[in-house]
Amino acid sequence: MSKKNTHPSVKTELAELADRHLLYQQSVQDVESEIGFVEQTWSELRRRPATRLREDFCGTANTSCEWVSRGADHYAIGVDLDPEVLAWGSLHNLAQLTQEQSGRVELLQANVLHARPGLVDIILAMNFSYYLFLKRGELREYFENALDGLVADGILFLDAYGGFEAPMVLTEPRECRDTQGQAFTYIWDQASFNPIDSGMTCHIHFEFPDGSRLDKAFSYHWRLWTLPEIREILYAAGFAKVDIYWEGTDEDSNEGNGIYTPSERGDADPGWVCYIVAQA
Ligand SMILES: C[S@@+](CC[C@H](N)C(=O)[O-])C[C@H]1O[C@@H](n2cnc3c(N)ncnc32)[C@H](O)[C@@H]1O
């Protein structure tokens, strides 16, 4: 026990008790909607069911777990460089599945630029993880490797974000609840942006009701790619058809309605998120 905690008047701060991966899953991810979109889009584009899914940059493999829980013939391969996050995913997420379901998830510690875990129907690279590739050549290499990892009618699903607030230096707090229903604040921090190379540094901080904080729980240095660049590079890598799925607008609230459809025009929103669907 630390000296600090032996003193009766000193309480343990909530930040010290917090688990950054759990908070990330609660505040950033919505794997049900994500896999919902993937299943719906696949069924619109293909006449056969998809079974094998690869989750690149899988982190805690939350999305892989959602995939295998949706079908007895669903298999998932999660690929990530970081052994710590994979171990966390195995201990916390795979452990929530039945033994039969977790037997259909494989976790691979590898670089997505070179990983060759066997052909799959679907590859996901979500939460903008591929923005970590700063050079066009590297991003193309990643897309080429993804294409090589897909069956002949396979599909790569990506998300992307942008809008005129995306390159601004700003912080954006949002109120969230953890798995126990306790409140915490998720803070997205766009700390710096360099217009010359479009490089940006972003952090995720968490703040708790007792005022304690987990500063820089996650940090990213990435490039703010634009949709035309991403599309061009996907085509250059050999994908046959690349569509942007743009979110519709709810007429009453004037906010996004959560329905994404293939589009050639989008609104000049301050901040938007869309899906990119790249068919092999
Ligand atoms: C932003 S997190 C994404 C987590 C998850 N995919 C999601 O949707 O929220 C980025 C993850 O990518 C991993 N990563 C970064 N570069 C990688 C690479 N070249 N190959 C594999 N994983 C990588 C990191 O270890 C980290 O877990």
The ligand as an SDF file (V2000), in Angstrom:
LIG
                    3D

 27 29  0  0  0  0  0  0  0  0999 V2000
   -7.0860    4.6890  -32.1550 C   0  0  0  0  0  0  0  0  0  0  0  0
   -6.6850    3.0640  -31.5410 S   0  0  0  0  0  0  0  0  0  0  0  0
   -7.9830    2.2260  -32.3640 C   0  0  0  0  0  0  0  0  0  0  0  0
   -8.8020    1.3300  -31.4930 C   0  0  0  0  0  0  0  0  0  0  0  0
   -9.9900    0.6750  -32.1590 C   0  0  0  0  0  0  0  0  0  0  0  0
   -9.7200    0.2100  -33.5060 N   0  0  0  0  0  0  0  0  0  0  0  0
  -11.1960    1.5810  -32.2300 C   0  0  0  0  0  0  0  0  0  0  0  0
  -11.9780    1.4710  -33.1750 O   0  0  0  0  0  0  0  0  0  0  0  0
  -11.4570    2.3680  -31.3430 O   0  0  0  0  0  0  0  0  0  0  0  0
   -5.2650    2.7020  -32.5170 C   0  0  0  0  0  0  0  0  0  0  0  0
   -4.6400    1.3200  -32.2890 C   0  0  0  0  0  0  0  0  0  0  0  0
   -3.7910    1.0490  -33.4130 O   0  0  0  0  0  0  0  0  0  0  0  0
   -2.6350    0.3510  -32.9680 C   0  0  0  0  0  0  0  0  0  0  0  0
   -1.6140    0.5370  -34.0140 N   0  0  0  0  0  0  0  0  0  0  0  0
   -0.9530    1.6690  -34.3500 C   0  0  0  0  0  0  0  0  0  0  0  0
   -0.1700    1.4630  -35.4270 N   0  0  0  0  0  0  0  0  0  0  0  0
   -0.3380    0.1620  -35.7950 C   0  0  0  0  0  0  0  0  0  0  0  0
    0.1860   -0.6500  -36.8380 C   0  0  0  0  0  0  0  0  0  0  0  0
    1.0500   -0.1630  -37.7370 N   0  0  0  0  0  0  0  0  0  0  0  0
   -0.2190   -1.9400  -36.9260 N   0  0  0  0  0  0  0  0  0  0  0  0
   -1.0910   -2.4420  -36.0160 C   0  0  0  0  0  0  0  0  0  0  0  0
   -1.6380   -1.7100  -35.0130 N   0  0  0  0  0  0  0  0  0  0  0  0
   -1.2670   -0.4320  -34.9000 C   0  0  0  0  0  0  0  0  0  0  0  0
   -2.3330    0.9400  -31.6050 C   0  0  0  0  0  0  0  0  0  0  0  0
   -1.5750    0.0390  -30.8130 O   0  0  0  0  0  0  0  0  0  0  0  0
   -3.7440    1.1940  -31.0530 C   0  0  0  0  0  0  0  0  0  0  0  0
   -4.1980    0.1030  -30.2710 O   0  0  0  0  0  0  0  0  0  0  0  0
  1  2  1  0
  2  3  1  0
  2 10  1  0
  3  4  1  0
  4  5  1  0
  5  6  1  0
  5  7  1  0
  7  8  2  0
  7  9  1  0
 10 11  1  0
 11 12  1  0
 11 26  1  0
 12 13  1  0
 13 14  1  0
 13 24  1  0
 14 15  1  0
 14 23  1  0
 15 16  2  0
 16 17  1  0
 17 18  1  0
 17 23  2  0
 18 19  1  0
 18 20  2  0
 20 21  1  0
 21 22  2  0
 22 23  1  0
 24 25  1  0
 24 26  1  0
 26 27  1  0
M  CHG  2   2   1   9  -1
M  END
$$$$
